[in-house]
Amino acid sequence: MLTVRLPAATPVLSAVAAAVLLVGCSASVEVEKSSPPKLSSDKLATTVADKLAASTGRAKPDITCPNDLVGKDGTTTRCKLTADDGSTLGVTVTVTSVDGSTINFDVKADDTPTPAPS
């Protein structure tokens, strides 16, 4: 069993991060046909937030993704989860496979959050 230790100052973030790390999170999204297929940064952020909420049983977290996700095996992009207290947690999205216009990917939260600015 995996044990996750996060600072007590970020209880909401800790609960979300711990659940993501323990449960894992994968998604599949169908996109418009293009070569290679791409998932817009906004749609990616919404999909990651939905998956994290479903995995943790908590409210949808605030996720931002600055880049589109290119549908090519092994491609990664970084997103950011921001907690109510302003602390953040990096989230890595990795394409696991592409089937036509469907992009399959895994979501993994970083082990350690960044505290809110003072």
C-alpha positions as CSV (number, residue, x, y, z in Angstrom):
1,M,0.0,0.0,0.0
2,L,1.3,3.4,-0.9
3,T,1.6,6.0,1.9
4,V,1.4,9.7,1.0
5,R,2.6,12.4,3.4
6,L,1.6,15.9,2.6
7,P,1.8,19.1,4.7
8,A,-1.1,19.5,7.2
9,A,-1.5,23.1,6.1
10,T,-3.2,21.9,2.9
11,P,-6.0,19.6,4.0
12,V,-8.2,19.9,1.0
13,L,-5.3,19.5,-1.4
14,S,-3.9,16.6,0.7
15,A,-7.1,14.7,0.5
16,V,-7.4,15.2,-3.3
17,A,-3.7,14.4,-3.9
18,A,-3.8,11.3,-1.7
19,A,-6.9,9.9,-3.4
20,V,-5.4,10.6,-6.8
21,L,-2.2,8.9,-5.9
22,L,-3.9,5.9,-4.3
23,V,-6.7,5.4,-6.8
24,G,-5.1,6.5,-10.0
25,C,-6.9,8.2,-12.7
26,S,-7.3,7.5,-16.4
27,A,-9.5,9.1,-19.1
28,S,-10.5,8.8,-22.7
29,V,-11.7,11.7,-24.8
30,E,-12.8,11.8,-28.4
31,V,-11.6,14.8,-30.3
32,E,-12.1,16.2,-33.8
33,K,-10.2,14.4,-36.4
34,S,-6.8,15.9,-37.0
35,S,-3.4,14.6,-37.5
36,P,-2.3,14.1,-34.8
37,P,-5.4,14.5,-32.8
38,K,-5.4,17.3,-30.1
39,L,-7.3,18.0,-27.0
40,S,-7.6,21.7,-26.2
41,S,-6.2,22.9,-22.9
42,D,-9.6,24.0,-21.7
43,K,-11.2,20.6,-22.5
44,L,-8.2,18.9,-20.9
45,A,-8.6,20.9,-17.7
46,T,-12.3,20.1,-17.5
47,T,-11.8,16.4,-18.2
48,V,-9.0,16.2,-15.5
49,A,-11.1,18.0,-13.0
50,D,-14.1,15.7,-13.7
51,K,-12.0,12.6,-13.4
52,L,-10.3,13.8,-10.1
53,A,-13.7,14.6,-8.6
54,A,-15.1,11.2,-9.6
55,S,-12.0,9.4,-8.2
56,T,-12.0,11.3,-4.9
57,G,-15.7,11.8,-4.3
58,R,-15.0,15.5,-3.7
59,A,-16.0,18.7,-5.5
60,K,-14.4,19.4,-8.8
61,P,-11.0,20.9,-8.2
62,D,-9.7,24.1,-9.9
63,I,-7.5,22.7,-12.7
64,T,-5.6,24.8,-15.3
65,C,-3.7,23.3,-18.2
66,P,-1.6,25.8,-20.2
67,N,-1.1,23.6,-23.3
68,D,-3.2,21.4,-25.5
69,L,-2.6,17.6,-25.3
70,V,-1.3,16.2,-28.5
71,G,-2.6,12.7,-29.1
72,K,0.7,10.8,-29.6
73,D,1.7,7.8,-27.4
74,G,4.0,9.0,-24.5
75,T,3.2,12.7,-24.9
76,T,3.0,14.5,-21.6
77,T,1.7,17.9,-20.5
78,R,1.5,19.6,-17.1
79,C,-1.5,21.0,-15.4
80,K,-2.0,22.6,-12.1
81,L,-4.5,22.0,-9.3
82,T,-5.1,25.0,-7.1
83,A,-6.7,24.5,-3.7
84,D,-9.0,27.0,-1.9
85,D,-6.1,28.1,0.3
86,G,-4.0,29.0,-2.8
87,S,-1.6,26.1,-2.5
88,T,-1.0,24.2,-5.7
89,L,-0.2,20.7,-6.9
90,G,1.3,19.8,-10.2
91,V,-0.5,17.2,-12.3
92,T,1.1,15.3,-15.2
93,V,-1.1,14.0,-18.0
94,T,0.5,11.3,-20.2
95,V,-1.0,9.9,-23.4
96,T,-1.2,6.1,-23.1
97,S,-2.7,5.4,-26.5
98,V,-4.6,6.9,-29.4
99,D,-7.4,5.1,-31.2
100,G,-8.4,7.1,-34.2
101,S,-9.8,10.4,-32.7
102,T,-9.9,9.0,-29.1
103,I,-7.0,10.0,-26.9
104,N,-6.5,7.8,-23.8
105,F,-4.4,9.2,-21.0
106,D,-3.3,8.8,-17.4
107,V,-3.3,11.6,-14.7
108,K,-0.8,11.6,-11.9
109,A,-0.5,14.3,-9.2
110,D,2.9,15.3,-7.8
111,D,3.9,13.9,-4.4
112,T,4.3,17.4,-2.8
113,P,2.2,20.5,-3.1
114,T,3.5,24.0,-3.3
115,P,2.3,26.2,-0.3
116,A,0.2,29.3,-1.0
117,P,2.2,32.5,-1.4
118,S,2.5,34.4,1.9
